[in-house]
């Protein structure tokens, strides 16, 4: 739902913000996500594995109480830290002086605190097999975020105060809701032994998540350094338009990953199983089709709903940005064993080199090619992640997946998108249709068995 709300809000954002203002907003939102990672402290990942280790209800509630208390303490400490140092931090990050910490940077920190607590509590509903409750909390988040933001955006057009206050106030409401529920269901406590345990598991996850954030958002900051916030706005708008892919992917993974973990736990195995591979293959096929549909539809949707034509500049970058998701199925397959078998210490090492490559390539390419440089650096680093993941993950897990379905098919599809987009032999409409047809044919041919069994898998 947070991803969906971000997608829906693109319409009022583009109608009431110039590209330069939207660029500033994008920088504040990405800063919020950065702080949210720190405040969440890898608790989502910790719970996805440790929840199933506590069959005793009293022990599970004790664990949840400690997690709730730890999150509150981490959040309050970070709020105090940035209250004192935020001004100087922003001077280092934005030497041009065009972005300041007060008031919107500070509001971003508070919003991150609210969102981190909400996210941890809501994800508990997945592990506890409470999909209806998970949906209702997400729906509440979506409704209050969209309604409050839209009212304030139109109340204060072409000002950042509308969207920033909208995010803060909606964050406060979802925090209060989940805080009250957590008090009723398991309470709040704080135990030192638990802190040591979660520190050992989650610290590498936090570092890994921050490196992942670098891969997703550092180009905004590099663009702001070399160009203007208007270029940041155009690039980030194009990137945000791919949120529907992320939305579909995250939603499906929320259903698939817990079931994969249950398969490993029930069978006591450390190698790929037939049932697990079926889930991974269906996910990969779904991912490719979703990418192709977005490449085809997004240009028309943008022109239909976005009235400010300055944002149309981002349309040309969409195929490459969408194709960067092509290997998400293989990514999930490779990273899951590291989470499940609690080998999170290798994650920072895996992604450190990738993040460095992202920063260096981003600086070089953006300096000379502007937005296109940001797009290509974002795309090219994704396959490198898989190389490092494969090297480490196969040490703890024996993979037996179909190479054609998980590797060659996404590779062929992404290469076809690049060739058709860059050759410029066809008209824009012809290029979009050809890319979709190629994806459809590849899915029907390569995943023909999964297509036959799709109904059963969806039901399960």
C-alpha positions as CSV (number, residue, x, y, z in Angstrom):
1,X,0.0,0.0,0.0
2,X,2.8,2.6,0.7
3,X,4.1,1.9,-2.8
4,X,0.6,2.2,-4.3
5,X,0.0,5.5,-2.5
6,X,3.3,6.8,-3.8
7,X,2.1,5.9,-7.3
8,X,-1.3,7.5,-6.9
9,X,0.1,10.7,-5.5
10,X,2.2,11.2,-8.6
11,X,-0.9,12.7,-10.2
12,X,-1.5,15.6,-7.7
13,X,2.3,16.0,-7.3
14,X,2.9,16.6,-11.0
15,X,-0.2,18.9,-11.3
16,X,0.9,21.1,-8.4
17,X,4.7,21.0,-8.4
18,X,7.2,22.2,-11.0
19,X,9.8,19.6,-11.9
20,X,12.4,21.5,-9.7
21,X,10.0,21.3,-6.7
22,X,9.3,17.7,-7.3
23,X,13.0,17.1,-7.5
24,X,13.4,18.6,-4.0
25,X,10.5,16.5,-2.7
26,X,12.2,13.4,-4.2
27,X,15.3,14.1,-2.3
28,X,13.4,14.5,1.0
29,X,11.5,11.3,0.4
30,X,14.6,9.3,-0.3
31,X,16.2,10.8,2.9
32,X,13.1,9.6,4.8
33,X,13.7,6.1,3.4
34,X,17.3,6.3,4.5
35,X,16.4,7.2,8.1
36,X,13.6,4.6,8.0
37,X,16.2,1.9,7.3
38,X,18.2,2.9,10.4
39,X,15.1,3.0,12.6
40,X,13.7,-0.3,11.4
41,X,17.1,-1.8,12.1
42,X,16.5,-4.9,10.0
43,X,13.6,-6.0,12.2
44,X,11.5,-7.0,9.2
45,X,14.1,-9.5,8.1
46,X,14.8,-10.7,11.7
47,X,11.2,-11.5,12.2
48,X,10.7,-13.2,8.9
49,X,13.1,-15.9,10.1
50,X,12.8,-15.9,13.9
51,X,9.0,-15.8,14.1
52,X,8.7,-19.4,13.1
53,X,11.3,-20.4,15.8
54,X,8.9,-19.5,18.6
55,X,6.0,-22.0,18.7
56,X,5.3,-21.1,22.4
57,X,2.9,-18.2,22.5
58,X,4.3,-16.6,25.7
59,X,7.9,-16.7,24.3
60,X,6.6,-15.2,21.0
61,X,4.9,-12.4,22.8
62,X,8.0,-11.7,24.9
63,X,9.9,-11.4,21.6
64,X,7.4,-9.0,20.1
65,X,7.4,-6.9,23.3
66,X,11.1,-6.5,23.1
67,X,11.1,-5.6,19.4
68,X,8.5,-2.9,20.0
69,X,10.5,-1.4,22.8
70,X,13.7,-1.5,20.8
71,X,12.2,0.2,17.9
72,X,10.9,3.1,20.0
73,X,14.3,3.6,21.6
74,X,16.1,3.5,18.3
75,X,13.7,6.0,16.8
76,X,13.9,8.5,19.7
77,X,17.7,8.3,19.8
78,X,17.9,9.0,16.1
79,X,15.4,11.9,16.3
80,X,17.5,13.5,19.0
81,X,20.7,12.9,17.0
82,X,19.4,14.6,13.8
83,X,17.8,17.4,15.8
84,X,21.3,18.4,16.9
85,X,23.3,17.4,13.8
86,X,20.9,17.6,10.9
87,X,21.8,21.2,9.9
88,X,25.5,20.2,9.5
89,X,24.7,16.9,7.8
90,X,22.6,18.7,5.1
91,X,25.4,21.2,4.5
92,X,27.7,18.3,3.7
93,X,25.2,16.5,1.5
94,X,23.9,19.6,-0.3
95,X,26.9,22.0,-0.6
96,X,25.0,24.2,-3.0
97,X,22.7,25.2,-0.2
98,X,19.6,24.6,-2.2
99,X,18.3,21.9,0.3
100,X,18.1,22.7,4.0
101,X,17.4,20.5,7.0
102,X,14.8,22.7,8.7
103,X,11.9,22.3,8.4
104,X,11.5,19.6,5.8
105,X,14.6,17.5,6.6
106,X,13.5,17.3,10.3
107,X,9.9,16.4,9.2
108,X,11.4,13.6,7.1
109,X,13.1,12.2,10.2
110,X,9.9,12.2,12.2
111,X,8.0,10.6,9.3
112,X,10.6,7.9,9.1
113,X,10.1,7.1,12.7
114,X,6.3,6.7,12.3
115,X,6.7,4.6,9.1
116,X,9.3,2.3,10.5
117,X,7.2,1.3,13.5
118,X,4.1,0.9,11.3
119,X,5.9,-1.3,8.8
120,X,7.4,-3.6,11.5
121,X,4.0,-4.2,13.1
122,X,2.0,-4.7,9.9
123,X,4.5,-7.2,8.5
124,X,4.0,-9.3,11.7
125,X,0.5,-10.0,10.4
126,X,2.1,-11.9,7.4
127,X,4.2,-14.1,9.6
128,X,1.2,-14.8,11.9
129,X,-1.0,-15.8,8.9
130,X,-3.3,-12.9,9.3
131,X,-3.7,-11.6,5.7
132,X,-7.0,-9.8,6.3
133,X,-5.6,-7.8,9.1
134,X,-2.5,-7.1,7.0
135,X,-4.7,-5.8,4.2
136,X,-6.9,-3.7,6.4
137,X,-3.9,-1.9,8.0
138,X,-2.4,-1.4,4.6
139,X,-5.7,0.0,3.3
140,X,-5.9,2.4,6.2
141,X,-2.4,3.6,5.5
142,X,-3.2,4.1,1.8
143,X,-6.5,6.0,2.5
144,X,-5.2,8.4,5.1
145,X,-1.9,9.0,3.2
146,X,-3.7,9.8,-0.1
147,X,-6.6,11.8,1.3
148,X,-4.5,14.0,3.7
149,X,-1.8,14.6,1.0
150,X,-4.3,15.5,-1.7
151,X,-6.1,17.9,0.5
152,X,-2.9,19.7,1.6
153,X,-1.3,19.6,-1.9
154,X,-4.3,21.4,-3.5
155,X,-4.6,23.7,-0.5
156,X,-1.0,24.8,-0.9
157,X,-0.2,24.4,-4.6
158,X,3.4,24.7,-5.8
159,X,4.7,24.5,-2.3
160,X,6.5,21.7,-0.6
161,X,4.5,22.2,2.6
162,X,1.5,20.4,1.2
163,X,3.2,17.0,0.4
164,X,5.6,17.1,3.4
165,X,2.8,17.8,5.9
166,X,0.6,15.2,4.2
167,X,3.3,12.5,4.7
168,X,4.0,13.5,8.3
169,X,0.3,13.7,9.4
170,X,-0.6,10.4,7.8
171,X,2.5,8.8,9.3
172,X,1.4,10.0,12.7
173,X,-2.1,8.4,12.3
174,X,-0.7,5.0,11.2
175,X,1.8,5.1,14.0
176,X,-0.8,5.8,16.7
177,X,-3.0,3.0,15.3
178,X,-0.3,0.3,15.3
179,X,1.1,1.6,18.7
180,X,-2.3,1.1,20.3
181,X,-2.7,-2.4,18.8
182,X,0.8,-3.5,19.8
183,X,0.1,-2.4,23.4
184,X,-3.1,-4.5,23.4
185,X,-1.6,-7.6,21.7
186,X,1.8,-8.0,23.4
187,X,2.9,-4.8,25.1
188,X,6.3,-3.1,25.2
189,X,9.4,-4.0,27.1
190,X,13.2,-3.8,26.7
191,X,15.7,-6.6,27.4
192,X,19.4,-6.3,27.0
193,X,20.0,-10.0,26.1
194,X,17.6,-9.6,23.2
195,X,19.3,-6.4,22.0
196,X,22.6,-8.4,21.7
197,X,20.9,-11.1,19.7
198,X,19.2,-8.8,17.3
199,X,22.3,-6.7,17.0
200,X,24.3,-9.7,15.8
201,X,21.7,-10.7,13.2
202,X,20.4,-7.3,12.1
203,X,23.5,-5.1,11.9
204,X,24.7,-6.7,8.7
205,X,21.1,-6.4,7.3
206,X,21.0,-2.7,8.1
207,X,24.3,-2.2,6.3
208,X,23.1,-4.2,3.4
209,X,19.8,-2.2,3.3
210,X,21.7,1.0,3.3
211,X,23.8,-0.2,0.4
212,X,20.7,-1.2,-1.4
213,X,19.4,2.3,-0.8
214,X,22.5,3.7,-2.4
215,X,21.8,1.6,-5.5
216,X,18.3,3.0,-5.7
217,X,18.6,6.6,-4.7
218,X,22.2,7.8,-4.9
219,X,21.7,9.0,-8.5
220,X,19.3,11.6,-7.2
221,X,22.0,13.2,-5.1
222,X,24.6,13.0,-7.8
223,X,22.2,14.6,-10.3
224,X,21.5,17.4,-7.8
225,X,25.3,18.0,-7.5
226,X,26.0,18.1,-11.3
227,X,22.6,19.3,-12.6
228,X,19.6,21.0,-11.0
229,X,16.6,19.8,-9.0
230,X,14.6,19.9,-12.2
231,X,16.7,17.1,-13.7
232,X,16.3,15.2,-10.4
233,X,12.5,15.6,-10.8
234,X,12.4,14.2,-14.3
235,X,14.6,11.3,-13.4
236,X,12.9,10.5,-10.2
237,X,9.4,10.8,-11.8
238,X,10.5,8.2,-14.4
239,X,11.8,5.9,-11.6
240,X,8.6,6.4,-9.6
241,X,6.5,5.4,-12.6
242,X,8.1,1.9,-12.3
243,X,6.6,1.6,-8.8
244,X,3.7,-0.5,-10.1
245,X,6.4,-3.2,-10.9
246,X,7.8,-2.9,-7.4
247,X,4.2,-3.0,-6.0
248,X,3.4,-6.2,-7.8
249,X,6.7,-7.8,-7.0
250,X,6.6,-7.0,-3.2
251,X,2.9,-8.1,-3.0
252,X,3.7,-11.5,-4.6
253,X,6.9,-12.0,-2.6
254,X,4.9,-11.3,0.6
255,X,2.9,-14.4,-0.2
256,X,5.6,-16.6,-1.7
257,X,8.6,-16.1,0.7
258,X,6.9,-17.3,3.9
259,X,5.7,-20.4,2.1
260,X,9.2,-21.1,0.8
261,X,10.6,-20.7,4.3
262,X,7.9,-23.2,5.5
263,X,8.9,-25.7,2.9
264,X,12.6,-25.5,4.0
265,X,11.6,-25.8,7.6
266,X,9.2,-28.7,7.2
267,X,11.5,-30.7,5.0
268,X,14.7,-29.7,6.8
269,X,16.6,-29.3,3.5
270,X,19.3,-26.9,2.3
271,X,18.7,-27.4,-1.4
272,X,16.2,-26.3,-4.0
273,X,13.0,-28.3,-4.0
274,X,10.5,-28.9,-6.8
275,X,7.7,-26.9,-5.0
276,X,10.0,-24.0,-4.2
277,X,11.2,-23.8,-7.9
278,X,7.6,-23.7,-9.0
279,X,7.0,-20.6,-6.9
280,X,10.2,-19.0,-8.2
281,X,9.4,-19.8,-11.8
282,X,5.9,-18.4,-11.6
283,X,7.3,-15.3,-9.9
284,X,9.8,-14.8,-12.7
285,X,7.2,-15.2,-15.4
286,X,4.9,-12.8,-13.6
287,X,7.7,-10.3,-13.2
288,X,8.6,-10.3,-16.9
289,X,5.0,-9.9,-18.0
290,X,4.5,-7.0,-15.5
291,X,7.6,-5.2,-16.9
292,X,6.4,-5.6,-20.5
293,X,2.9,-4.4,-19.6
294,X,4.3,-1.3,-17.9
295,X,6.6,-0.5,-20.9
296,X,3.6,-0.7,-23.2
297,X,1.1,1.2,-21.0
298,X,3.0,3.8,-19.0
299,X,3.6,6.4,-21.8
300,X,-0.2,6.5,-22.5
301,X,-1.0,6.6,-18.8
302,X,1.4,9.5,-18.2
303,X,0.0,11.5,-21.0
304,X,-3.6,10.8,-19.9
305,X,-3.2,11.8,-16.2
306,X,-0.2,14.2,-16.1
307,X,-1.1,17.7,-17.3
308,X,2.4,19.2,-16.9
309,X,4.2,18.4,-20.1
310,X,7.6,19.0,-18.5
311,X,7.3,15.5,-17.0
312,X,6.9,13.9,-20.4
313,X,10.6,14.1,-20.8
314,X,10.9,11.0,-18.6
315,X,9.0,8.8,-21.0
316,X,12.0,8.1,-23.1
317,X,13.8,6.6,-20.1
318,X,11.0,4.2,-19.0
319,X,11.9,1.1,-21.1
320,X,15.4,0.9,-19.6
321,X,14.3,1.7,-16.1
322,X,11.6,-1.0,-16.3
323,X,14.0,-3.6,-17.7
324,X,16.2,-3.1,-14.7
325,X,13.7,-5.3,-12.8
326,X,14.1,-8.2,-15.2
327,X,16.3,-10.3,-12.9
328,X,14.2,-9.8,-9.8
329,X,13.2,-13.4,-9.8
330,X,16.8,-14.7,-9.7
331,X,17.7,-12.0,-7.1
332,X,15.0,-13.3,-4.8
333,X,16.0,-16.9,-5.4
334,X,19.6,-16.2,-4.5
335,X,19.1,-13.9,-1.5
336,X,16.4,-16.0,0.3
337,X,18.8,-18.7,1.6
338,X,21.0,-16.0,3.2
339,X,18.1,-14.7,5.1
340,X,16.7,-18.1,6.1
341,X,20.0,-19.6,7.2
342,X,20.9,-16.4,9.1
343,X,24.0,-15.7,7.0
344,X,23.3,-12.0,7.0
345,X,26.9,-11.1,7.8
346,X,27.9,-11.7,4.1
347,X,25.3,-9.2,2.8
348,X,27.3,-6.0,3.4
349,X,30.3,-7.6,1.8
350,X,28.3,-8.7,-1.2
351,X,26.9,-5.3,-1.9
352,X,29.7,-3.0,-0.9
353,X,31.5,-3.4,-4.1
354,X,28.3,-3.0,-6.1
355,X,27.5,0.2,-4.2
356,X,30.9,1.6,-4.9
357,X,30.5,0.7,-8.6
358,X,27.1,2.4,-8.6
359,X,28.5,5.6,-7.1
360,X,31.6,5.8,-9.4
361,X,29.7,4.9,-12.5
362,X,26.9,7.4,-11.5
363,X,29.4,10.2,-11.0
364,X,31.1,9.5,-14.4
365,X,28.0,8.9,-16.5
366,X,25.9,11.6,-15.0
367,X,28.7,14.2,-15.3
368,X,28.9,13.6,-19.1
369,X,25.4,12.3,-20.0
370,X,23.1,13.8,-17.4
371,X,19.8,11.9,-16.9
372,X,20.8,9.2,-19.4
373,X,23.9,8.6,-17.3
374,X,21.7,8.1,-14.2
375,X,19.5,5.7,-16.1
376,X,22.3,3.5,-17.4
377,X,24.2,3.4,-14.1
378,X,20.9,2.3,-12.4
379,X,20.4,-0.5,-15.0
380,X,23.9,-1.8,-15.4
381,X,24.6,-2.4,-11.7
382,X,21.7,-4.8,-11.3
383,X,23.2,-7.8,-13.0
384,X,26.4,-7.3,-10.9
385,X,24.4,-7.9,-7.7
386,X,23.6,-11.4,-8.9
387,X,27.2,-12.4,-9.4
388,X,28.2,-11.5,-5.8
389,X,25.0,-13.1,-4.5
390,X,25.6,-16.3,-6.3
391,X,29.2,-16.6,-5.0
392,X,28.1,-16.4,-1.4
393,X,24.6,-18.0,-1.4
394,X,25.8,-21.3,-3.0
395,X,28.1,-21.8,0.0
396,X,25.0,-22.4,2.2
397,X,22.5,-23.7,-0.3
398,X,22.5,-26.1,-3.1
399,X,20.6,-24.5,-6.1
400,X,18.8,-26.7,-8.6
401,X,16.8,-24.2,-10.6
402,X,16.2,-24.0,-14.4
403,X,18.9,-21.8,-15.9
404,X,16.8,-21.1,-19.0
405,X,13.9,-19.9,-16.9
406,X,15.8,-17.9,-14.3
407,X,18.8,-16.6,-16.1
408,X,18.6,-16.8,-19.9
409,X,15.0,-15.7,-20.3
410,X,15.4,-12.4,-18.3
411,X,18.7,-11.8,-20.1
412,X,17.1,-12.2,-23.6
413,X,14.2,-10.0,-22.6
414,X,16.3,-7.2,-21.2
415,X,18.6,-7.3,-24.2
416,X,15.6,-7.1,-26.6
417,X,14.3,-4.0,-24.7
418,X,17.7,-2.3,-25.0
419,X,18.1,-3.1,-28.7
420,X,14.6,-2.0,-29.7
421,X,14.8,1.1,-27.6
422,X,18.2,2.2,-28.8
423,X,18.0,1.2,-32.5
424,X,15.1,3.6,-33.1
425,X,14.2,1.7,-36.3
426,X,10.5,1.6,-35.4
427,X,8.0,4.2,-34.3
428,X,7.4,4.7,-30.6
429,X,4.2,2.7,-30.7
430,X,5.7,-0.1,-32.8
431,X,8.6,-0.4,-30.4
432,X,6.3,-0.7,-27.4
433,X,4.1,-3.3,-29.0
434,X,7.1,-5.3,-30.2
435,X,8.6,-5.4,-26.7
436,X,5.3,-6.6,-25.3
437,X,4.9,-9.3,-27.9
438,X,8.4,-10.6,-27.3
439,X,7.8,-10.9,-23.6
440,X,4.5,-12.7,-24.1
441,X,6.0,-15.2,-26.5
442,X,9.0,-15.8,-24.2
443,X,6.7,-16.4,-21.2
444,X,4.3,-18.7,-23.1
445,X,7.2,-20.8,-24.5
446,X,9.7,-20.9,-21.6
447,X,7.1,-21.1,-18.8
448,X,4.5,-23.3,-20.5
449,X,4.4,-25.8,-17.6
450,X,4.0,-23.0,-15.0
451,X,1.2,-21.4,-17.1
452,X,-0.7,-24.8,-17.1
453,X,-0.4,-25.0,-13.3
454,X,-0.9,-21.3,-12.6
455,X,-4.4,-21.7,-11.2
456,X,-3.3,-24.3,-8.6
457,X,-0.3,-22.2,-7.5
458,X,-2.4,-19.0,-7.2
459,X,-5.0,-20.9,-5.1
460,X,-2.2,-22.2,-2.8
